[in-house]
Amino acid sequence: MAHVISDACIMCGACEGTCPVSCISAGDSQYNIDGGTCIDCGSCVGVCPVGAISEG
């Protein structure tokens, strides 16, 4: 199951650079994860300073 980013996202961008398949991109008010590309590795979870990323 792909990871998701919640409304708690502060748009810091820390997660985007850690994704090995580049499935994270900036949206209007928060970053988004492309569920079809996400390989569920969890590399983004540990770098989020506000805990906004979880399994979807």
C-alpha positions as CSV (number, residue, x, y, z in Angstrom):
1,M,0.0,0.0,0.0
2,A,1.4,3.4,-0.9
3,H,2.2,6.0,1.6
4,V,0.2,9.3,1.9
5,I,0.9,12.8,3.1
6,S,-1.6,14.4,5.4
7,D,-2.7,18.0,5.9
8,A,0.0,18.3,8.6
9,C,2.6,18.8,5.8
10,I,4.5,22.0,6.2
11,M,5.9,22.0,2.6
12,C,9.5,21.7,3.8
13,G,10.5,19.4,0.9
14,A,12.5,17.0,3.0
15,C,10.6,14.0,1.7
16,E,10.9,14.7,-2.0
17,G,14.7,14.2,-2.2
18,T,14.6,10.9,-0.3
19,C,12.3,9.0,-2.6
20,P,14.2,6.5,-4.8
21,V,11.4,6.5,-7.4
22,S,10.7,10.2,-7.4
23,C,7.0,9.8,-6.7
24,I,6.7,12.8,-4.3
25,S,5.9,16.3,-5.8
26,A,4.8,19.6,-4.5
27,G,1.1,20.4,-4.6
28,D,-0.7,23.7,-3.9
29,S,-0.8,23.3,-0.1
30,Q,1.1,20.2,0.6
31,Y,3.4,17.6,-1.0
32,N,1.7,14.6,-2.7
33,I,2.7,11.0,-3.3
34,D,1.8,9.3,-6.5
35,G,0.3,6.0,-5.3
36,G,0.8,4.3,-8.6
37,T,4.6,4.9,-8.5
38,C,5.3,4.6,-4.7
39,I,7.1,1.3,-3.9
40,D,6.2,1.5,-0.2
41,C,9.8,1.7,0.9
42,G,9.2,4.2,3.7
43,S,12.3,6.3,3.1
44,C,10.1,9.4,3.3
45,V,8.5,8.6,6.7
46,G,11.7,9.1,8.8
47,V,12.7,12.5,7.3
48,C,9.3,14.2,7.8
49,P,9.8,16.6,10.7
50,V,6.1,16.8,11.5
51,G,5.1,13.1,11.0
52,A,2.8,13.9,8.1
53,I,3.6,10.7,6.1
54,S,1.9,7.4,6.9
55,E,0.8,4.2,5.1
56,G,-2.3,4.9,3.1
